[in-house]
Amino acid sequence: MNAIYAEDDVPGDQQQFIKLNSELAKQWPSITKSKAPLPDADDWKDVKTKLEHLEK
């Protein structure tokens, strides 16, 4: 599964995230280095309803 797309190539079911990304990119710092996954990463990897847990 790809996680990064050019805006014109974002799949239809992911279009809603273009606006969300634009909003959050203004608030959150850019990621410039890799780091270890959070301890609960495996608990979240298959959760389809992550968006309802997003805190802005």
PDB file of N, CA, C and O in Angstrom:
ATOM      1  N   MET A   1       0.840  -1.175   0.000  1.00  0.00           N
ATOM      2  CA  MET A   1       0.000   0.000   0.000  1.00  0.00           C
ATOM      3  C   MET A   1       0.885   1.238   0.000  1.00  0.00           C
ATOM      4  O   MET A   1       1.843   1.320   0.770  1.00  0.00           O
ATOM      5  N   ASN A   2       0.574   2.188  -0.849  1.00  0.00           N
ATOM      6  CA  ASN A   2       1.310   3.444  -0.890  1.00  0.00           C
ATOM      7  C   ASN A   2       0.693   4.431   0.087  1.00  0.00           C
ATOM      8  O   ASN A   2      -0.518   4.443   0.305  1.00  0.00           O
ATOM      9  N   ALA A   3       1.544   5.248   0.662  1.00  0.00           N
ATOM     10  CA  ALA A   3       1.060   6.234   1.633  1.00  0.00           C
ATOM     11  C   ALA A   3       1.192   7.652   1.108  1.00  0.00           C
ATOM     12  O   ALA A   3       0.543   8.563   1.621  1.00  0.00           O
ATOM     13  N   ILE A   4       2.017   7.851   0.100  1.00  0.00           N
ATOM     14  CA  ILE A   4       2.236   9.202  -0.403  1.00  0.00           C
ATOM     15  C   ILE A   4       1.893   9.240  -1.887  1.00  0.00           C
ATOM     16  O   ILE A   4       2.394   8.440  -2.677  1.00  0.00           O
ATOM     17  N   TYR A   5       1.034  10.180  -2.249  1.00  0.00           N
ATOM     18  CA  TYR A   5       0.601  10.351  -3.637  1.00  0.00           C
ATOM     19  C   TYR A   5       0.729  11.812  -4.027  1.00  0.00           C
ATOM     20  O   TYR A   5       0.632  12.701  -3.181  1.00  0.00           O
ATOM     21  N   ALA A   6       0.948  12.056  -5.315  1.00  0.00           N
ATOM     22  CA  ALA A   6       0.781  13.413  -5.835  1.00  0.00           C
ATOM     23  C   ALA A   6      -0.698  13.745  -5.691  1.00  0.00           C
ATOM     24  O   ALA A   6      -1.540  12.852  -5.791  1.00  0.00           O
ATOM     25  N   GLU A   7      -1.026  14.998  -5.461  1.00  0.00           N
ATOM     26  CA  GLU A   7      -2.424  15.372  -5.209  1.00  0.00           C
ATOM     27  C   GLU A   7      -3.369  14.884  -6.302  1.00  0.00           C
ATOM     28  O   GLU A   7      -4.493  14.479  -6.004  1.00  0.00           O
ATOM     29  N   ASP A   8      -2.941  14.915  -7.538  1.00  0.00           N
ATOM     30  CA  ASP A   8      -3.794  14.478  -8.647  1.00  0.00           C
ATOM     31  C   ASP A   8      -4.000  12.968  -8.680  1.00  0.00           C
ATOM     32  O   ASP A   8      -4.901  12.477  -9.361  1.00  0.00           O
ATOM     33  N   ASP A   9      -3.162  12.225  -7.942  1.00  0.00           N
ATOM     34  CA  ASP A   9      -3.230  10.761  -7.952  1.00  0.00           C
ATOM     35  C   ASP A   9      -3.853  10.162  -6.691  1.00  0.00           C
ATOM     36  O   ASP A   9      -3.902   8.941  -6.545  1.00  0.00           O
ATOM     37  N   VAL A  10      -4.327  11.008  -5.787  1.00  0.00           N
ATOM     38  CA  VAL A  10      -4.923  10.499  -4.545  1.00  0.00           C
ATOM     39  C   VAL A  10      -6.190   9.722  -4.908  1.00  0.00           C
ATOM     40  O   VAL A  10      -7.048  10.232  -5.628  1.00  0.00           O
ATOM     41  N   PRO A  11      -6.306   8.477  -4.405  1.00  0.00           N
ATOM     42  CA  PRO A  11      -7.500   7.681  -4.707  1.00  0.00           C
ATOM     43  C   PRO A  11      -8.778   8.390  -4.225  1.00  0.00           C
ATOM     44  O   PRO A  11      -8.755   9.142  -3.251  1.00  0.00           O
ATOM     45  N   GLY A  12      -9.858   8.138  -4.909  1.00  0.00           N
ATOM     46  CA  GLY A  12     -11.131   8.789  -4.611  1.00  0.00           C
ATOM     47  C   GLY A  12     -11.571   8.647  -3.174  1.00  0.00           C
ATOM     48  O   GLY A  12     -12.111   9.590  -2.596  1.00  0.00           O
ATOM     49  N   ASP A  13     -11.349   7.473  -2.581  1.00  0.00           N
ATOM     50  CA  ASP A  13     -11.792   7.262  -1.201  1.00  0.00           C
ATOM     51  C   ASP A  13     -10.869   7.925  -0.182  1.00  0.00           C
ATOM     52  O   ASP A  13     -11.109   7.840   1.022  1.00  0.00           O
ATOM     53  N   GLN A  14      -9.807   8.589  -0.664  1.00  0.00           N
ATOM     54  CA  GLN A  14      -8.868   9.273   0.228  1.00  0.00           C
ATOM     55  C   GLN A  14      -8.855  10.791   0.017  1.00  0.00           C
ATOM     56  O   GLN A  14      -8.076  11.499   0.656  1.00  0.00           O
ATOM     57  N   GLN A  15      -9.707  11.288  -0.870  1.00  0.00           N
ATOM     58  CA  GLN A  15      -9.724  12.717  -1.192  1.00  0.00           C
ATOM     59  C   GLN A  15      -9.967  13.605   0.026  1.00  0.00           C
ATOM     60  O   GLN A  15      -9.438  14.714   0.100  1.00  0.00           O
ATOM     61  N   GLN A  16     -10.760  13.123   0.977  1.00  0.00           N
ATOM     62  CA  GLN A  16     -11.072  13.918   2.165  1.00  0.00           C
ATOM     63  C   GLN A  16      -9.815  14.303   2.950  1.00  0.00           C
ATOM     64  O   GLN A  16      -9.814  15.287   3.689  1.00  0.00           O
ATOM     65  N   PHE A  17      -8.752  13.522   2.783  1.00  0.00           N
ATOM     66  CA  PHE A  17      -7.541  13.759   3.553  1.00  0.00           C
ATOM     67  C   PHE A  17      -6.676  14.872   2.976  1.00  0.00           C
ATOM     68  O   PHE A  17      -5.756  15.333   3.652  1.00  0.00           O
ATOM     69  N   ILE A  18      -6.935  15.317   1.762  1.00  0.00           N
ATOM     70  CA  ILE A  18      -6.172  16.429   1.191  1.00  0.00           C
ATOM     71  C   ILE A  18      -6.408  17.678   2.026  1.00  0.00           C
ATOM     72  O   ILE A  18      -5.453  18.355   2.409  1.00  0.00           O
ATOM     73  N   LYS A  19      -7.658  17.991   2.312  1.00  0.00           N
ATOM     74  CA  LYS A  19      -7.979  19.176   3.119  1.00  0.00           C
ATOM     75  C   LYS A  19      -7.469  19.005   4.547  1.00  0.00           C
ATOM     76  O   LYS A  19      -6.897  19.935   5.117  1.00  0.00           O
ATOM     77  N   LEU A  20      -7.671  17.830   5.124  1.00  0.00           N
ATOM     78  CA  LEU A  20      -7.209  17.573   6.487  1.00  0.00           C
ATOM     79  C   LEU A  20      -5.696  17.740   6.573  1.00  0.00           C
ATOM     80  O   LEU A  20      -5.195  18.356   7.514  1.00  0.00           O
ATOM     81  N   ASN A  21      -4.974  17.207   5.614  1.00  0.00           N
ATOM     82  CA  ASN A  21      -3.518  17.349   5.595  1.00  0.00           C
ATOM     83  C   ASN A  21      -3.109  18.812   5.514  1.00  0.00           C
ATOM     84  O   ASN A  21      -2.172  19.238   6.189  1.00  0.00           O
ATOM     85  N   SER A  22      -3.806  19.571   4.696  1.00  0.00           N
ATOM     86  CA  SER A  22      -3.497  20.987   4.566  1.00  0.00           C
ATOM     87  C   SER A  22      -3.663  21.708   5.907  1.00  0.00           C
ATOM     88  O   SER A  22      -2.836  22.543   6.274  1.00  0.00           O
ATOM     89  N   GLU A  23      -4.730  21.384   6.628  1.00  0.00           N
ATOM     90  CA  GLU A  23      -4.969  22.004   7.939  1.00  0.00           C
ATOM     91  C   GLU A  23      -3.910  21.589   8.960  1.00  0.00           C
ATOM     92  O   GLU A  23      -3.348  22.433   9.658  1.00  0.00           O
ATOM     93  N   LEU A  24      -3.645  20.296   9.042  1.00  0.00           N
ATOM     94  CA  LEU A  24      -2.733  19.792  10.067  1.00  0.00           C
ATOM     95  C   LEU A  24      -1.278  20.144   9.780  1.00  0.00           C
ATOM     96  O   LEU A  24      -0.489  20.303  10.711  1.00  0.00           O
ATOM     97  N   ALA A  25      -0.913  20.266   8.518  1.00  0.00           N
ATOM     98  CA  ALA A  25       0.470  20.603   8.159  1.00  0.00           C
ATOM     99  C   ALA A  25       0.868  21.977   8.695  1.00  0.00           C
ATOM    100  O   ALA A  25       2.050  22.241   8.916  1.00  0.00           O
ATOM    101  N   LYS A  26      -0.104  22.839   8.901  1.00  0.00           N
ATOM    102  CA  LYS A  26       0.174  24.170   9.451  1.00  0.00           C
ATOM    103  C   LYS A  26       0.441  24.111  10.949  1.00  0.00           C
ATOM    104  O   LYS A  26       1.093  25.000  11.498  1.00  0.00           O
ATOM    105  N   GLN A  27      -0.058  23.073  11.613  1.00  0.00           N
ATOM    106  CA  GLN A  27       0.048  22.970  13.067  1.00  0.00           C
ATOM    107  C   GLN A  27       1.168  22.049  13.524  1.00  0.00           C
ATOM    108  O   GLN A  27       1.795  22.297  14.554  1.00  0.00           O
ATOM    109  N   TRP A  28       1.423  20.994  12.770  1.00  0.00           N
ATOM    110  CA  TRP A  28       2.365  19.960  13.202  1.00  0.00           C
ATOM    111  C   TRP A  28       3.706  20.138  12.508  1.00  0.00           C
ATOM    112  O   TRP A  28       3.755  20.559  11.352  1.00  0.00           O
ATOM    113  N   PRO A  29       4.794  19.823  13.200  1.00  0.00           N
ATOM    114  CA  PRO A  29       6.115  19.961  12.564  1.00  0.00           C
ATOM    115  C   PRO A  29       6.321  18.911  11.473  1.00  0.00           C
ATOM    116  O   PRO A  29       5.718  17.838  11.501  1.00  0.00           O
ATOM    117  N   SER A  30       7.170  19.236  10.530  1.00  0.00           N
ATOM    118  CA  SER A  30       7.520  18.276   9.478  1.00  0.00           C
ATOM    119  C   SER A  30       8.335  17.139  10.075  1.00  0.00           C
ATOM    120  O   SER A  30       9.145  17.345  10.979  1.00  0.00           O
ATOM    121  N   ILE A  31       8.112  15.955   9.563  1.00  0.00           N
ATOM    122  CA  ILE A  31       8.887  14.795   9.997  1.00  0.00           C
ATOM    123  C   ILE A  31      10.141  14.738   9.134  1.00  0.00           C
ATOM    124  O   ILE A  31      10.068  14.632   7.910  1.00  0.00           O
ATOM    125  N   THR A  32      11.287  14.811   9.792  1.00  0.00           N
ATOM    126  CA  THR A  32      12.546  14.829   9.051  1.00  0.00           C
ATOM    127  C   THR A  32      13.437  13.631   9.354  1.00  0.00           C
ATOM    128  O   THR A  32      14.437  13.414   8.671  1.00  0.00           O
ATOM    129  N   LYS A  33      13.078  12.846  10.383  1.00  0.00           N
ATOM    130  CA  LYS A  33      13.880  11.682  10.749  1.00  0.00           C
ATOM    131  C   LYS A  33      12.957  10.516  11.088  1.00  0.00           C
ATOM    132  O   LYS A  33      11.856  10.704  11.607  1.00  0.00           O
ATOM    133  N   SER A  34      13.425   9.317  10.786  1.00  0.00           N
ATOM    134  CA  SER A  34      12.687   8.116  11.184  1.00  0.00           C
ATOM    135  C   SER A  34      12.911   7.865  12.665  1.00  0.00           C
ATOM    136  O   SER A  34      13.973   8.173  13.206  1.00  0.00           O
ATOM    137  N   LYS A  35      11.908   7.308  13.309  1.00  0.00           N
ATOM    138  CA  LYS A  35      12.092   6.889  14.690  1.00  0.00           C
ATOM    139  C   LYS A  35      11.296   5.612  14.908  1.00  0.00           C
ATOM    140  O   LYS A  35      10.494   5.217  14.061  1.00  0.00           O
ATOM    141  N   ALA A  36      11.516   4.986  16.018  1.00  0.00           N
ATOM    142  CA  ALA A  36      10.859   3.715  16.318  1.00  0.00           C
ATOM    143  C   ALA A  36       9.347   3.915  16.418  1.00  0.00           C
ATOM    144  O   ALA A  36       8.890   4.979  16.837  1.00  0.00           O
ATOM    145  N   PRO A  37       8.564   2.896  16.035  1.00  0.00           N
ATOM    146  CA  PRO A  37       7.112   2.989  16.178  1.00  0.00           C
ATOM    147  C   PRO A  37       6.733   3.141  17.651  1.00  0.00           C
ATOM    148  O   PRO A  37       7.469   2.720  18.543  1.00  0.00           O
ATOM    149  N   LEU A  38       5.573   3.750  17.886  1.00  0.00           N
ATOM    150  CA  LEU A  38       5.065   3.865  19.250  1.00  0.00           C
ATOM    151  C   LEU A  38       4.760   2.471  19.796  1.00  0.00           C
ATOM    152  O   LEU A  38       4.509   1.548  19.021  1.00  0.00           O
ATOM    153  N   PRO A  39       4.778   2.309  21.114  1.00  0.00           N
ATOM    154  CA  PRO A  39       4.568   0.983  21.708  1.00  0.00           C
ATOM    155  C   PRO A  39       3.248   0.310  21.309  1.00  0.00           C
ATOM    156  O   PRO A  39       3.170  -0.918  21.265  1.00  0.00           O
ATOM    157  N   ASP A  40       2.220   1.099  21.022  1.00  0.00           N
ATOM    158  CA  ASP A  40       0.918   0.508  20.683  1.00  0.00           C
ATOM    159  C   ASP A  40       0.653   0.456  19.176  1.00  0.00           C
ATOM    160  O   ASP A  40      -0.490   0.279  18.754  1.00  0.00           O
ATOM    161  N   ALA A  41       1.695   0.608  18.371  1.00  0.00           N
ATOM    162  CA  ALA A  41       1.529   0.636  16.913  1.00  0.00           C
ATOM    163  C   ALA A  41       0.827  -0.612  16.389  1.00  0.00           C
ATOM    164  O   ALA A  41      -0.041  -0.507  15.523  1.00  0.00           O
ATOM    165  N   ASP A  42       1.182  -1.781  16.894  1.00  0.00           N
ATOM    166  CA  ASP A  42       0.546  -3.019  16.432  1.00  0.00           C
ATOM    167  C   ASP A  42      -0.937  -3.059  16.776  1.00  0.00           C
ATOM    168  O   ASP A  42      -1.732  -3.643  16.039  1.00  0.00           O
ATOM    169  N   ASP A  43      -1.314  -2.438  17.900  1.00  0.00           N
ATOM    170  CA  ASP A  43      -2.726  -2.397  18.293  1.00  0.00           C
ATOM    171  C   ASP A  43      -3.561  -1.581  17.297  1.00  0.00           C
ATOM    172  O   ASP A  43      -4.750  -1.840  17.118  1.00  0.00           O
ATOM    173  N   TRP A  44      -2.932  -0.600  16.658  1.00  0.00           N
ATOM    174  CA  TRP A  44      -3.640   0.322  15.767  1.00  0.00           C
ATOM    175  C   TRP A  44      -3.532  -0.031  14.290  1.00  0.00           C
ATOM    176  O   TRP A  44      -4.277   0.520  13.479  1.00  0.00           O
ATOM    177  N   LYS A  45      -2.636  -0.924  13.920  1.00  0.00           N
ATOM    178  CA  LYS A  45      -2.336  -1.126  12.494  1.00  0.00           C
ATOM    179  C   LYS A  45      -3.531  -1.557  11.656  1.00  0.00           C
ATOM    180  O   LYS A  45      -3.586  -1.229  10.471  1.00  0.00           O
ATOM    181  N   ASP A  46      -4.490  -2.281  12.227  1.00  0.00           N
ATOM    182  CA  ASP A  46      -5.643  -2.745  11.457  1.00  0.00           C
ATOM    183  C   ASP A  46      -6.939  -1.997  11.781  1.00  0.00           C
ATOM    184  O   ASP A  46      -8.003  -2.359  11.280  1.00  0.00           O
ATOM    185  N   VAL A  47      -6.856  -0.962  12.612  1.00  0.00           N
ATOM    186  CA  VAL A  47      -8.049  -0.192  12.981  1.00  0.00           C
ATOM    187  C   VAL A  47      -8.438   0.696  11.805  1.00  0.00           C
ATOM    188  O   VAL A  47      -7.628   1.497  11.338  1.00  0.00           O
ATOM    189  N   LYS A  48      -9.663   0.562  11.328  1.00  0.00           N
ATOM    190  CA  LYS A  48     -10.130   1.344  10.177  1.00  0.00           C
ATOM    191  C   LYS A  48     -10.742   2.682  10.585  1.00  0.00           C
ATOM    192  O   LYS A  48     -10.923   3.559   9.740  1.00  0.00           O
ATOM    193  N   THR A  49     -11.060   2.850  11.862  1.00  0.00           N
ATOM    194  CA  THR A  49     -11.755   4.055  12.328  1.00  0.00           C
ATOM    195  C   THR A  49     -10.828   4.990  13.110  1.00  0.00           C
ATOM    196  O   THR A  49     -11.247   5.601  14.093  1.00  0.00           O
ATOM    197  N   LYS A  50      -9.588   5.100  12.681  1.00  0.00           N
ATOM    198  CA  LYS A  50      -8.629   5.963  13.376  1.00  0.00           C
ATOM    199  C   LYS A  50      -9.037   7.427  13.346  1.00  0.00           C
ATOM    200  O   LYS A  50      -8.790   8.156  14.307  1.00  0.00           O
ATOM    201  N   LEU A  51      -9.651   7.863  12.271  1.00  0.00           N
ATOM    202  CA  LEU A  51      -9.979   9.271  12.105  1.00  0.00           C
ATOM    203  C   LEU A  51     -10.850   9.809  13.240  1.00  0.00           C
ATOM    204  O   LEU A  51     -10.701  10.965  13.634  1.00  0.00           O
ATOM    205  N   GLU A  52     -11.742   8.999  13.762  1.00  0.00           N
ATOM    206  CA  GLU A  52     -12.609   9.472  14.854  1.00  0.00           C
ATOM    207  C   GLU A  52     -11.819   9.710  16.143  1.00  0.00           C
ATOM    208  O   GLU A  52     -12.339  10.327  17.073  1.00  0.00           O
ATOM    209  N   HIS A  53     -10.597   9.243  16.214  1.00  0.00           N
ATOM    210  CA  HIS A  53      -9.757   9.435  17.400  1.00  0.00           C
ATOM    211  C   HIS A  53      -8.789  10.606  17.243  1.00  0.00           C
ATOM    212  O   HIS A  53      -8.048  10.928  18.172  1.00  0.00           O
ATOM    213  N   LEU A  54      -8.791  11.239  16.080  1.00  0.00           N
ATOM    214  CA  LEU A  54      -7.872  12.355  15.812  1.00  0.00           C
ATOM    215  C   LEU A  54      -8.223  13.545  16.696  1.00  0.00           C
ATOM    216  O   LEU A  54      -9.375  13.974  16.751  1.00  0.00           O
ATOM    217  N   GLU A  55      -7.226  14.066  17.378  1.00  0.00           N
ATOM    218  CA  GLU A  55      -7.393  15.273  18.177  1.00  0.00           C
ATOM    219  C   GLU A  55      -6.666  16.413  17.472  1.00  0.00           C
ATOM    220  O   GLU A  55      -5.464  16.330  17.222  1.00  0.00           O
ATOM    221  N   LYS A  56      -7.397  17.469  17.155  1.00  0.00           N
ATOM    222  CA  LYS A  56      -6.789  18.622  16.478  1.00  0.00           C
ATOM    223  C   LYS A  56      -6.521  19.721  17.466  1.00  0.00           C
ATOM    224  O   LYS A  56      -6.012  20.777  17.091  1.00  0.00           O
TER     225      LYS A  56
END
